[in-house]
Amino acid sequence: MPDHPVDLYDNAYTHFANTAEAAVRRQTYGEDIGQSSWMTAQEWLSFADLLEVTDRSHVLEVGSGSGGPATYLALKRGCRVTGVDINDHGVRNGAALAAARGVADRADFRAVDAGMPLPFGPASFDAVVSNDAMCHIGQRLAVLREWYRVLRPGKRALFTDAMVITGVISHEELATRSSIGFYIFVPPGENERLLREAGFEVLGVDNLTTSTANVSRRWHDARAQYRETLVSTEGQENFDGLQRFLACVRILSEERRLSRFCYLAKKN
């Protein structure tokens, strides 16, 4: 069981442009859009389609991470994207990526604690999306009510949650799975209940656990291939901790004891 948190996000965002980090992302995801989650580029664009994003849409991404997915969405769909994240390294990286990719006029990033009231007026956005970030944010009902407030009537929200407990998990496994930071685990049906309580109509729920198992396996193996370089930047202890974390994700996902779901909802 880990004695202290393992650093994934600060490390990934600070060393985002490193050759080894970029190579690991390519081998993990196929198409590197700067993600550090269980999501592929194809899955990300499928989320945009479910949200009915067009070139006239203004999208709020909650937990924008490195900023890579937001800038990719702005490029591929021609939409405007506002990304919010609590991590300053990610916010700075997102702004740099938007400038480098020529979408600074359509992709902006703000350092925001998404667990607090959002700094936007009512009905400001055409879509709200959050990939693999909701599990890090407390007060989920209040968060969803904020999404409902800033979303325009008739528009959609989508989030993924890889922390749905669907089997027997030991204390040690929970500790390893949550070793990279603050996590909230939920039982099946809880996210649907909270969405409805926040005012949303739930349009659909999709099980994405297979992709989590595949991504975690490729991520672990790619990091092992670049072990020497990664150890030089993140340290041996952190490298080993992340490898244990990824191995745990793979096992729990393959055995369907911890599952990842996508939730699509609408503000009527």
N, C-alpha and C positions, 0 to 999 in steps of 0.2 A: 504494500500500500504506500503511495507517495507521501513523503513527509512535508512537502511544500508545493505550491502551484508550479506548473510547467508553463513556460512562456511560448505561446504560439503566435498571438496576434502582433504584439510589439515587434517580435523578431521578424515575422513575415512582412510587415509593412516597412520597417526600417531598412531591411535588406532586399526590398522588392525587386530592384533592378539587377541584383547579383546574378551572374551567369548560372550558378548552380541552382538558385531559387527558381529562375525562369525555366531551366531544364526540368526541374522536378514538376513544375506546374504543367508543362507540355506533356510529360509522360503520365501524369496523373489524370489530366482532363482531356487530352487530345488537342483541343483548341484552348489556348491560354488566353483568358480574358481578365486575368488578374484575381481570380477567386481564391479563397482559402476556406472552402466549405465542401459540402458533398454534392455540389451542383455542377453540371456540365453546361457548356454554352448552348447546346440544343435545348436542354431543360429550361434554361433562363428565357430563351425566346418563346418557348411554349407557354411559360408563365405570362409573358407579355400578350400573347394571343388570347389566353383565357381572360385577361384583364381588358381585352379589346382596345389595346393601345394603338394609336395612330400618330401621324405626324403632327396632329393638333393637340395631342394629350400633354398634360403636365403631370408627371409621375413623382410620387414621394417614395423614396426607398428608405426604409427604416433599418438601420444597421448596414450602412453602405460599405463598411470595411475598407479595402484598399482603394475603392472608387473605380476599379476596373469594370465590374459588371454595369455600373451606371453609365460610364462613358461608352461602353459597348452598346448598350441599349439606345443611347442617343444617336450613335452612328448607324445602327441597323434599322431603327424605326423612325428616325428623324424627329423624335419627341423631345420635350424638355424634361430633364430629370433633376430633382433636388434630393441629394443624399444627406442623411443625418447619421452621425456615429459619435459615440462617446470617446473614441480613441483619436487623439490629436495627430498621431503619426498617419493614420488612415486618411484623415481629412486633408492633411497636407499632400499626401501622395495622390489623392483623388484630384485635387486642384491641378497638380503638375501633370497628371495623365490627361485631363481634359484639355489643357493648353497644348500638350504635345500632339494630341490626336485631332486638334482643330475643332473641338466642340465646347470650348470654354463659354460660349454664348448660350449653350443649351444644357450644360451640366455644371451644377454648382454644389458645393459641399459645406456643411456646417457642423461644428462641434456641439452636439446636443445630447443630453441625457433623455433617451426616448421613454424612460420610465416616469418622466415629469410631463406637465402640460407642454404641448408642442407650440413653438413660437410662430404659429400661422393662424390666419383668420379662418372662420367657418367657410366650408365649401370652397377650399382653395385648390383642390386636386381632382384630377380625373381618374386616378388610380393610386392605391397604396400597396406596396409590395415589400415583403421582408423575408429574406431567405436565410434560414438556419440561425436567426438572431433572436427570435422571440424567447428561446430557452434561457437567454442571458438577462432578460429584462423582468424585473419584479412588477407586482401590481397589475397583472394581465388584464383584468376587467377594466381598470381605469385606462390602461393603454388602448384597448380596443374601443373604448368610448371616445378617446381622443381621435383615433382613426376615423370613427364615424362622424365626428364633428368636422374634421378638415376635408372630408370627402364630399364631392358634389352628389346631389340626389340622382339615383339611377346608375351610379358608378360602382366599381368593384374594388374589393380588397383581397389580397392573397398572402398567406404566409405558410412557411414550412416549419415543422417541429420534429426534430430527430430524437426527442426525449420522451416519447410515449411508451410507457412500460407495458409490454405485452407478454411477459413471461417472468420466470423466477430469476432474480439477479441478486448476487451476494453483495455484502457490504464492501468487500474489497473491489469488486467490479465497479460498483457505483463510484467509489473513491477514485479509481483509475480513470473512469470515463469522464469524471468532472475535475480532473487534475489540472486542466488548463484555465480554470476560472470559475466564476459563479454560474450555477446551473439550476434550473427548475425542471423537475420531472413531473409528468402528469399521467393519469390513467386514461384509457380509451374513453372517448365521449366528452371529456372535460372541455376541450377546445371548442367543440360544437356548442356546448351549453353556454360558454362564456360569450361566444359570438352572438348568439341569440339574445342573451341578456343585455348585451351592448346595443342591441337594436337591429343587427344585421339579419338578413335572410341567408341561410347557408345553401349555396348552390351545388357544392360537391366536395367530396373528400377522396383523395387518391393516395394509395400506399406506394411510397417511393423507396422502401427499405432496400430493395435489390440494388439500386444505384449506389446507396450508401455503402453497402458491402463491397461493391466493385471499386468505388473510388478510394475507400480506405485501404484496400489491398494494394492498389497501384501506387498510392501515395507512400505507403510504408516501403514498398520495394524500390521506388524511385529515390527516396531519401537514403536507403541503404547503399544504392549505387554511388551516390555523391557524399558518402559518409565523411571522408577526410576533409573535404572543403566545408561542409556544413558544421562539423565539429570545430573548425577553426574560427567560425563566426559566432556560433551559438553556445559552444562549450560542450564537453562530453556528457555532463550530467543532464543538461537540457535535451541534447540529442537523444539520449537513451530514454528519457521521460516521454518525449514525443513519440518515439517508436513503440513504447508500451501502450501509450494512449491509442495510437492508430491500430495496433493489434487487437486491443480490447474492443474498439468500435467494430472492426471486421467480425470478430467472433459473435458479439451480441447481435449484430445485424444479420449475419448468416443464419444464426439459430433463431431469429425472430423473437428474441427476448426483449430487445429495445428497438422500436420501430420509428421510421420517419414518414410523416404524412404531410400532404399538401391540402390546405383548406382554402376554398374559394367562397367568397361571400359578397353580398350586394346590399347597398343602401337604397331602400325603396323610397 
